[in-house]
Amino acid sequence: MDDPRANMDGNGLLGLGAPRTDWSKTPGRVPGFWLSIAGAVLAVPLPAVGFILAVIGVIFSGKAFGVIPAGARGRGLNLTAIAVAVAAILVSLIRIFT
């Protein structure tokens, strides 16, 4: 093919790469974080309410975590929310059963 428009050498388009997907808009990512935080805050004074909020938060964050690919932006908030929710669940269960 001798069409000059088909020449990709030196035009810089290959160096741009694919556009980055915005994973910060993943449903459940931010609500899961805030529910996990609320569950952690309420785990000591109201363990039953803290337990329920933390379980809902870990469900939302887990679903969002499954959608976001490895290495993408926005995955750290999900990991933080899951860690906080698991800690809140453990504290709530300890407060309920002791």
Buried (B, 14 or more C-beta within 10 A) or exposed (E): EEEEEEEEEEEEEEEEEEEEEEBEEBEBBBBBBEBBBBBBBBBEEBBEBBBBBBBBBBBBBBBBBEBBEEEBEBBEBBEBBBBBBBBBBEBBBEBEEE
